Structures are given as C-alpha cells and as structure tokens.
C-alpha cells in the first residue's frame, strides 16, 4: 500500500513540476517570473525523479541572481511596478472591453494573475535582498 501512495506522490510531483517548468519557460519570453517558475518546476521534478537533482543547483543560482538583479536599483523596482500596474490595467481592460481582440475574462484573468505574481515575487525579492544586506544569516535559506 505504501508503494502505491509513493508512486502517486511521485507522479503528482512530476506533473506539477512539468507544468511549472513549461509555464516558466514560456514566461522567459513573456512578462512574468520565468526563472523562478523554472526553478520551482525543476525542484519538484527532481523530487519525483532523483536523477534530475543535478539540475537544481545551477537553476537555483541563476534564479536567485535574477531575483536579486530585479530589485538591485530603485529604477528597476519602479520599472517592475509600472509593468505590474500595466498588466493589471490591461487585464481589467481585456475583461471589460469587448472590442479588444481576444477579449474576455480568460485573457483578462491571466494578465491580472501575472501582475499579482509579479508583485508577490518582487516583494519576496526585495525582502530577501534587504535581509541579505543587513547580514541576516537566515536570509538565503528563508522558505516563507
């Protein structure tokens, strides 16, 4: 019975990891937190398939570097906030204005969710970098 539960857990981790990986790769060219989603997908896939564990460290280094660079200056933070506000406003427009191409709440909701994810990750990155600059020993390993 325990083997069956473990198999189901591994398949579920693999499916969720693969979905996050595909979405993250798509978000590398679209607006959104691509590298962090790629990292999350690789971590879940590595838990499902231990042979993939060797890819976790390099992706983690790049994802964390990108997160730190995104909040490295006030100009970058301001640009990210403006992009997030634009995505949110565009989502509302696509949801409410039927004259726009591909209008509807499906397109609007995806833009709004992207903006909320951007704000959440921007806040997380800012807190992480600020804690690192203060010399907090728990900052790099923080899991909240």
MDAnalysis code that builds the backbone (N, CA, C; Angstrom):
import MDAnalysis as mda
import numpy as np

u = mda.Universe.empty(432, n_residues=144, atom_resindex=np.repeat(np.arange(144), 3), trajectory=True)
u.add_TopologyAttr("name", ["N", "CA", "C"] * 144)
u.add_TopologyAttr("resid", np.arange(1, 145))
u.add_TopologyAttr("resname", ["UNK", "UNK", "UNK", "UNK", "UNK", "UNK", "UNK", "UNK", "UNK", "UNK", "UNK", "UNK", "UNK", "UNK", "UNK", "UNK", "UNK", "UNK", "UNK", "UNK", "UNK", "UNK", "UNK", "UNK", "UNK", "UNK", "UNK", "UNK", "UNK", "UNK", "UNK", "UNK", "UNK", "UNK", "UNK", "UNK", "UNK", "UNK", "UNK", "UNK", "UNK", "UNK", "UNK", "UNK", "UNK", "UNK", "UNK", "UNK", "UNK", "UNK", "UNK", "UNK", "UNK", "UNK", "UNK", "UNK", "UNK", "UNK", "UNK", "UNK", "UNK", "UNK", "UNK", "UNK", "UNK", "UNK", "UNK", "UNK", "UNK", "UNK", "UNK", "UNK", "UNK", "UNK", "UNK", "UNK", "UNK", "UNK", "UNK", "UNK", "UNK", "UNK", "UNK", "UNK", "UNK", "UNK", "UNK", "UNK", "UNK", "UNK", "UNK", "UNK", "UNK", "UNK", "UNK", "UNK", "UNK", "UNK", "UNK", "UNK", "UNK", "UNK", "UNK", "UNK", "UNK", "UNK", "UNK", "UNK", "UNK", "UNK", "UNK", "UNK", "UNK", "UNK", "UNK", "UNK", "UNK", "UNK", "UNK", "UNK", "UNK", "UNK", "UNK", "UNK", "UNK", "UNK", "UNK", "UNK", "UNK", "UNK", "UNK", "UNK", "UNK", "UNK", "UNK", "UNK", "UNK", "UNK", "UNK", "UNK", "UNK", "UNK", "UNK", "UNK"])
u.atoms.positions = np.array([
    [0.816, -1.195, 0.000],
    [0.000, 0.000, 0.000],
    [0.862, 1.262, 0.000],
    [1.959, 1.247, 0.778],
    [2.826, 2.420, 0.856],
    [3.506, 2.690, -0.480],
    [3.823, 1.633, -1.225],
    [4.435, 1.838, -2.546],
    [3.488, 2.530, -3.493],
    [2.198, 2.197, -3.395],
    [1.194, 2.837, -4.249],
    [1.059, 4.317, -3.953],
    [1.078, 4.672, -2.684],
    [0.990, 6.078, -2.288],
    [2.233, 6.828, -2.756],
    [3.390, 6.209, -2.600],
    [4.642, 6.835, -3.049],
    [4.634, 7.038, -4.559],
    [4.121, 6.071, -5.303],
    [4.044, 6.207, -6.762],
    [3.125, 7.347, -7.154],
    [1.990, 7.449, -6.480],
    [1.048, 8.539, -6.772],
    [1.678, 9.888, -6.449],
    [2.400, 9.955, -5.326],
    [3.067, 11.202, -4.941],
    [4.109, 11.607, -5.970],
    [4.894, 10.639, -6.440],
    [5.926, 10.937, -7.431],
    [5.318, 11.397, -8.752],
    [4.223, 10.748, -9.162],
    [3.563, 11.159, -10.411],
    [2.989, 12.564, -10.257],
    [2.354, 12.849, -9.117],
    [1.786, 14.178, -8.894],
    [2.887, 15.247, -8.886],
    [3.999, 14.974, -8.192],
    [5.121, 15.914, -8.196],
    [5.666, 16.117, -9.599],
    [5.768, 15.030, -10.353],
    [6.261, 15.134, -11.717],
    [5.353, 15.957, -12.607],
    [4.054, 15.754, -12.487],
    [3.104, 16.505, -13.319],
    [3.122, 17.985, -12.957],
    [3.051, 18.292, -11.658],
    [3.070, 19.695, -11.240],
    [4.408, 20.340, -11.610],
    [5.502, 19.622, -11.416],
    [6.812, 20.148, -11.791],
    [6.931, 20.404, -13.278],
    [6.414, 19.493, -14.087],
    [6.467, 19.674, -15.543],
    [5.627, 20.866, -15.973],
    [4.454, 21.026, -15.367],
    [3.599, 22.172, -15.705],
    [4.295, 23.479, -15.331],
    [4.872, 23.548, -14.125],
    [5.599, 24.752, -13.720],
    [6.794, 25.018, -14.631],
    [7.478, 23.967, -15.031],
    [8.624, 24.128, -15.922],
    [8.198, 24.690, -17.271],
    [7.133, 24.159, -17.841],
    [6.652, 24.647, -19.142],
    [6.175, 26.091, -19.034],
    [5.417, 26.409, -17.984],
    [4.954, 27.792, -17.803],
    [6.146, 28.722, -17.590],
    [7.125, 28.286, -16.804],
    [8.316, 29.100, -16.573],
    [9.098, 29.358, -17.837],
    [9.236, 28.347, -18.679],
    [9.944, 28.537, -19.954],
    [9.175, 29.533, -20.827],
    [7.847, 29.426, -20.833],
    [7.049, 30.381, -21.602],
    [7.214, 31.793, -21.051],
    [7.296, 31.911, -19.721],
    [7.429, 33.229, -19.108],
    [8.833, 33.807, -19.232],
    [9.767, 33.036, -19.749],
    [11.089, 33.621, -20.012],
    [10.997, 34.673, -21.111],
    [10.057, 34.504, -22.036],
    [9.888, 35.477, -23.114],
    [8.643, 36.328, -22.927],
    [7.711, 35.895, -22.086],
    [6.512, 36.667, -21.771],
    [6.739, 37.385, -20.447],
    [5.896, 38.382, -20.135],
    [6.077, 39.051, -18.841],
    [5.702, 38.133, -17.686],
    [6.613, 37.954, -16.779],
    [6.349, 37.100, -15.631],
    [7.627, 36.560, -15.039],
    [7.506, 35.860, -13.936],
    [8.670, 35.347, -13.203],
    [9.159, 34.011, -13.770],
    [9.690, 34.020, -14.962],
    [10.056, 32.791, -15.650],
    [11.082, 31.935, -14.936],
    [12.210, 32.520, -14.561],
    [13.279, 31.724, -13.959],
    [12.874, 31.126, -12.620],
    [12.092, 31.856, -11.842],
    [11.678, 31.309, -10.559],
    [10.714, 30.142, -10.744],
    [9.855, 30.205, -11.759],
    [8.964, 29.079, -12.023],
    [9.731, 27.897, -12.609],
    [10.727, 28.173, -13.430],
    [11.579, 27.091, -13.926],
    [12.266, 26.406, -12.746],
    [12.770, 27.201, -11.818],
    [13.419, 26.638, -10.633],
    [12.449, 25.777, -9.824],
    [11.241, 26.294, -9.583],
    [10.243, 25.526, -8.828],
    [9.903, 24.221, -9.546],
    [9.773, 24.281, -10.872],
    [9.484, 23.070, -11.636],
    [10.604, 22.060, -11.564],
    [11.839, 22.532, -11.655],
    [12.991, 21.623, -11.599],
    [13.098, 20.984, -10.210],
    [12.822, 21.751, -9.160],
    [12.874, 21.196, -7.800],
    [11.841, 20.081, -7.648],
    [10.613, 20.327, -8.102],
    [9.575, 19.300, -7.987],
    [9.891, 18.081, -8.845],
    [10.393, 18.321, -10.052],
    [10.770, 17.188, -10.906],
    [11.906, 16.386, -10.289],
    [12.845, 17.070, -9.642],
    [13.961, 16.360, -9.007],
    [13.481, 15.509, -7.836],
    [12.421, 15.946, -7.163],
    [11.871, 15.124, -6.088],
    [11.162, 13.900, -6.641],
    [10.585, 14.037, -7.830],
    [9.900, 12.903, -8.452],
    [10.897, 11.967, -9.135],
    [11.919, 12.557, -9.760],
    [12.923, 11.779, -10.487],
    [14.297, 12.190, -9.945],
    [14.859, 11.434, -9.025],
    [16.119, 11.824, -8.390],
    [17.286, 12.056, -9.361],
    [17.247, 11.475, -10.533],
    [18.326, 11.677, -11.495],
    [18.405, 13.135, -11.964],
    [17.327, 13.886, -11.812],
    [17.311, 15.287, -12.236],
    [17.846, 16.234, -11.168],
    [18.272, 15.698, -10.046],
    [18.741, 16.514, -8.930],
    [19.958, 17.367, -9.300],
    [20.735, 16.931, -10.249],
    [21.945, 17.683, -10.629],
    [21.625, 19.009, -11.304],
    [20.366, 19.195, -11.770],
    [19.990, 20.441, -12.435],
    [19.486, 21.496, -11.456],
    [19.238, 21.114, -10.214],
    [18.646, 22.047, -9.251],
    [19.602, 23.177, -8.902],
    [20.834, 22.874, -8.563],
    [21.786, 23.900, -8.114],
    [22.063, 24.969, -9.182],
    [22.346, 24.606, -10.430],
    [22.604, 25.662, -11.416],
    [21.380, 26.546, -11.681],
    [20.193, 25.941, -11.709],
    [18.986, 26.732, -11.948],
    [18.708, 27.625, -10.739],
    [18.971, 27.121, -9.538],
    [18.770, 27.919, -8.327],
    [19.667, 29.144, -8.331],
    [20.924, 28.963, -8.695],
    [21.861, 30.089, -8.719],
    [21.382, 31.156, -9.696],
    [20.977, 30.747, -10.882],
    [20.513, 31.725, -11.879],
    [19.213, 32.394, -11.466],
    [18.292, 31.631, -10.893],
    [17.015, 32.207, -10.470],
    [17.213, 33.220, -9.346],
    [18.053, 32.892, -8.377],
    [18.296, 33.811, -7.269],
    [19.038, 35.058, -7.740],
    [19.966, 34.885, -8.676],
    [20.679, 36.039, -9.224],
    [19.700, 36.957, -9.960],
    [18.783, 36.378, -10.736],
    [17.785, 37.181, -11.448],
    [16.858, 37.893, -10.469],
    [16.484, 37.210, -9.385],
    [15.625, 37.838, -8.379],
    [16.331, 39.014, -7.717],
    [17.620, 38.848, -7.420],
    [18.381, 39.935, -6.808],
    [18.578, 41.092, -7.777],
    [18.835, 40.792, -9.035],
    [19.019, 41.858, -10.016],
    [17.740, 42.637, -10.261],
    [16.593, 41.989, -10.104],
    [15.329, 42.672, -10.359],
    [15.056, 43.774, -9.344],
    [15.688, 43.718, -8.186],
    [15.496, 44.756, -7.164],
    [16.819, 45.429, -6.805],
    [17.765, 45.428, -7.730],
    [19.095, 45.968, -7.436],
    [19.130, 47.496, -7.417],
    [18.167, 48.152, -8.032],
    [18.136, 49.616, -8.009],
    [16.689, 50.093, -7.947],
    [16.543, 51.339, -7.560],
    [15.185, 51.910, -7.499],
    [14.552, 51.997, -8.875],
    [15.356, 52.186, -9.895],
    [14.821, 52.265, -11.259],
    [14.234, 50.925, -11.701],
    [14.918, 49.853, -11.369],
    [14.401, 48.527, -11.720],
    [13.127, 48.208, -10.957],
    [13.092, 48.573, -9.690],
    [11.882, 48.349, -8.906],
    [10.733, 49.171, -9.487],
    [11.010, 50.434, -9.792],
    [9.959, 51.285, -10.362],
    [9.482, 50.736, -11.705],
    [10.410, 50.265, -12.523],
    [10.017, 49.683, -13.808],
    [9.171, 48.439, -13.634],
    [9.537, 47.600, -12.679],
    [8.765, 46.389, -12.422],
    [7.375, 46.720, -11.909],
    [7.279, 47.711, -11.025],
    [5.967, 48.114, -10.516],
    [5.114, 48.673, -11.649],
    [5.716, 49.483, -12.526],
    [4.951, 50.020, -13.666],
    [4.466, 48.911, -14.586],
    [5.309, 47.918, -14.836],
    [4.893, 46.782, -15.665],
    [3.752, 46.029, -14.995],
    [3.850, 45.828, -13.680],
    [2.784, 45.148, -12.947],
    [1.474, 45.910, -13.004],
    [1.544, 47.234, -12.840],
    [0.330, 48.050, -12.935],
    [-0.250, 48.007, -14.343],
    [0.621, 48.034, -15.346],
    [0.157, 47.945, -16.728],
    [-0.521, 46.602, -16.990],
    [0.073, 45.519, -16.515],
    [-0.538, 44.200, -16.686],
    [-1.897, 44.122, -16.009],
    [-1.996, 44.686, -14.810],
    [-3.262, 44.667, -14.089],
    [-4.328, 45.470, -14.848],
    [-3.953, 46.682, -15.308],
    [-4.893, 47.517, -16.057],
    [-5.281, 46.853, -17.375],
    [-4.316, 46.231, -18.038],
    [-4.624, 45.532, -19.296],
    [-5.563, 44.362, -19.048],
    [-5.371, 43.674, -17.936],
    [-6.269, 42.576, -17.590],
    [-7.689, 43.062, -17.382],
    [-7.824, 44.175, -16.674],
    [-9.163, 44.752, -16.500],
    [-9.761, 45.162, -17.834],
    [-8.936, 45.790, -18.681],
    [-9.433, 46.222, -19.992],
    [-9.867, 45.019, -20.828],
    [-9.060, 43.972, -20.870],
    [-9.409, 42.788, -21.672],
    [-10.645, 42.074, -21.113],
    [-10.868, 42.196, -19.824],
    [-12.041, 41.580, -19.234],
    [-13.307, 42.379, -19.457],
    [-13.175, 43.708, -19.511],
    [-14.354, 44.563, -19.579],
    [-14.710, 45.072, -20.976],
    [-13.708, 45.274, -21.830],
    [-13.941, 45.873, -23.149],
    [-14.030, 44.767, -24.193],
    [-15.197, 44.620, -24.775],
    [-15.400, 43.523, -25.736],
    [-14.849, 43.841, -27.121],
    [-14.432, 45.076, -27.384],
    [-13.908, 45.435, -28.701],
    [-12.450, 45.023, -28.903],
    [-11.766, 44.687, -27.828],
    [-10.361, 44.290, -27.930],
    [-10.251, 42.877, -28.505],
    [-9.167, 42.604, -29.245],
    [-9.004, 41.238, -29.765],
    [-8.809, 40.239, -28.624],
    [-9.414, 39.080, -28.759],
    [-9.357, 38.015, -27.749],
    [-9.850, 38.495, -26.390],
    [-10.820, 39.409, -26.395],
    [-11.308, 39.943, -25.134],
    [-12.114, 38.890, -24.384],
    [-12.191, 39.084, -23.112],
    [-12.905, 38.177, -22.233],
    [-12.144, 38.016, -20.946],
    [-12.797, 37.398, -19.971],
    [-12.174, 37.272, -18.666],
    [-11.095, 36.204, -18.620],
    [-11.050, 35.318, -19.585],
    [-9.955, 34.337, -19.595],
    [-8.625, 35.047, -19.840],
    [-8.595, 35.897, -20.861],
    [-7.377, 36.658, -21.153],
    [-7.111, 37.685, -20.061],
    [-8.163, 38.350, -19.606],
    [-8.004, 39.360, -18.563],
    [-7.494, 38.771, -17.264],
    [-8.056, 37.626, -16.877],
    [-7.627, 36.996, -15.625],
    [-6.171, 36.546, -15.694],
    [-5.741, 36.054, -16.849],
    [-4.339, 35.632, -16.949],
    [-3.395, 36.819, -16.809],
    [-3.780, 37.976, -17.343],
    [-2.946, 39.170, -17.181],
    [-2.958, 39.649, -15.733],
    [-4.106, 39.598, -15.098],
    [-4.193, 40.024, -13.702],
    [-3.393, 39.082, -12.809],
    [-3.490, 37.786, -13.042],
    [-2.717, 36.821, -12.259],
    [-1.222, 37.028, -12.469],
    [-0.823, 37.341, -13.704],
    [0.597, 37.629, -13.967],
    [1.060, 38.844, -13.180],
    [0.214, 39.871, -13.119],
    [0.607, 41.073, -12.374],
    [0.712, 40.779, -10.879],
    [-0.220, 39.995, -10.348],
    [-0.160, 39.653, -8.928],
    [1.065, 38.798, -8.611],
    [1.394, 37.873, -9.512],
    [2.603, 37.064, -9.323],
    [3.847, 37.946, -9.375],
    [3.861, 38.905, -10.279],
    [4.987, 39.829, -10.375],
    [5.142, 40.618, -9.080],
    [4.039, 41.149, -8.542],
    [4.117, 41.905, -7.289],
    [4.572, 41.031, -6.128],
    [4.052, 39.802, -6.056],
    [4.442, 38.897, -4.973],
    [5.931, 38.564, -5.045],
    [6.419, 38.246, -6.218],
    [7.835, 37.900, -6.364],
    [8.736, 39.120, -6.211],
    [8.261, 40.273, -6.612],
    [9.029, 41.499, -6.414],
    [9.180, 41.792, -4.925],
    [8.076, 41.627, -4.178],
    [8.142, 41.817, -2.726],
    [9.045, 40.802, -2.065],
    [8.944, 39.528, -2.483],
    [9.803, 38.491, -1.927],
    [11.268, 38.793, -2.218],
    [11.574, 39.193, -3.455],
    [12.964, 39.500, -3.832],
    [13.493, 40.677, -3.024],
    [12.661, 41.687, -2.852],
    [13.091, 42.868, -2.107],
    [13.377, 42.523, -0.649],
    [12.500, 41.743, -0.029],
    [12.732, 41.322, 1.361],
    [13.988, 40.481, 1.476],
    [14.205, 39.605, 0.536],
    [15.376, 38.713, 0.569],
    [16.670, 39.509, 0.434],
    [16.709, 40.436, -0.512],
    [17.918, 41.233, -0.730],
    [18.163, 42.151, 0.457],
    [17.100, 42.744, 0.985],
    [17.243, 43.633, 2.143],
    [17.772, 42.863, 3.349],
    [17.272, 41.644, 3.565],
    [17.757, 40.824, 4.684],
    [19.206, 40.411, 4.469],
    [19.586, 40.137, 3.234],
    [20.964, 39.760, 2.934],
    [21.904, 40.932, 3.184],
    [21.481, 42.134, 2.802],
    [22.318, 43.320, 3.011],
    [22.489, 43.640, 4.484],
    [21.489, 43.310, 5.297],
    [21.594, 43.539, 6.737],
    [22.455, 42.489, 7.409],
    [22.823, 41.443, 6.674],
    [23.691, 40.418, 7.230],
    [22.951, 39.343, 7.976],
    [21.689, 39.167, 7.694],
    [20.920, 38.127, 8.360],
    [21.373, 36.766, 7.873],
    [21.773, 35.853, 8.770],
    [22.252, 34.552, 8.341],
    [21.145, 33.668, 7.775],
    [19.873, 33.948, 8.084],
    [18.793, 33.093, 7.607],
    [18.252, 33.549, 6.258],
    [18.693, 34.662, 5.736],
    [18.126, 35.220, 4.521],
    [18.201, 34.298, 3.317],
    [19.358, 33.694, 2.981],
    [19.384, 32.857, 1.792],
    [18.548, 31.589, 1.919],
    [18.329, 31.101, 3.133],
    [17.623, 29.838, 3.307],
    [16.147, 30.028, 3.674],
    [15.678, 31.264, 3.698],
    [14.307, 31.546, 4.098],
    [13.332, 30.831, 3.168],
    [12.352, 30.149, 3.741],
    [11.419, 29.360, 2.938],
    [10.016, 29.919, 2.965],
    [9.752, 30.976, 3.671],
    [8.403, 31.521, 3.725],
    [7.980, 32.156, 2.474],
])
